[in-house]
């Protein structure tokens, strides 16, 4: 929502004083008596997330006070949006290191998915509180972040009727063209011809053919970074059909793909010195006479055979072929994002993606970056003894665990089978959805963990 930000400060915008409680106590003592009396009458004391609209002598809005913590995040500045009348605003004084976060939080709080709204409702959404870019903000970098995250949200929010395999692949192609990246799309039976059997098996029952997008960018001599994103445009559960309630949000099952496209946008936009490869397997998990079945055995791209214990565990199947292909180029790091398990949500809730890594240093760097930028990730173990739960009596492994406990870990261990034993590999199990609205995070599609990963990659590779 870059239209919620402006570089123009004429006519002068209404000032917002973003103050901690201690700073507010000092600040308010220097204000005119009328201001002090007004703030006292409404009971405002600078509490985090609280907002005070202060009138001037004419009775019109003269200034705003926003309570923030000692170490504010983007969401602390987002708290002002939605509580302010339309108009132009600016943060008073220097925000220092928080300038980028203030602009980012404001823009993300101004986001609205109104593609299907009528013109009148769209116009209402556009009556925004506009923020003058804070002094010291990196306008270019923050604008890229806003564009990447909001585009990702749009992809997740769009119904499967308009965000099927064709449209999701086109979004990846458009991104490739934007940054002069090379791209290739393998479609339908071409997946079989090119040895991507599990992607084909999962997607073949849909009238919209499965496909694999392969995007490459950057100096071929630079360290290789490969991103893989789960692109299930709609998940009916296949023949192991989901319930109506379980199917309700399954347009978001391509949230992993949306996340890696957002991350790729940031990597290319910042010109990180890497050889980037993005692999996005895209399917619709549907029911038809040619659907893959429970009990089937599929030989994967790697050659490993997989018994299908449940057709609703389809994400790991399409990822395994993409991961096997990623492994062939000996990348420095492979990262996948996937809306993979309900078990991760049971363990960590909907706001906190689970992170699994084969490398402790990479794991710690990603988690630390998430804490620093207010985009948290939580590490769960690749606990090797649970691998036995994926054993099959007729194939090399089963696509679901033999026990219900530890489902996020067994899913991660399944993926681990398709990368080399010494490969640096990170798997992020994300919700990609806000179940309720919070400052800067409206209910609906969300890109979780990408800011954290991008910060860690920038620290790892420079640029």
Helices and strands as residue ranges (DSSP letters): G 2-4, E 5-6, E 14-19, H 21-29, H 33-41, E 51-55, E 61-67, H 74-78, E 87-91, G 96-98, H 99-109, H 119-125, E 129-132, H 139-157, H 165-178, E 182-187, H 190-193, H 197-203, E 211-217, E 223-235, H 244-247, G 250-254, H 255-269, E 274-285, E 297-299, E 305-307, H 315-327, E 333-338, H 342-348, E 353-357, H 360-373, E 377-379, G 384-390, E 397-398, H 407-416, E 425-429, E 433-434, E 444-445, H 450-461
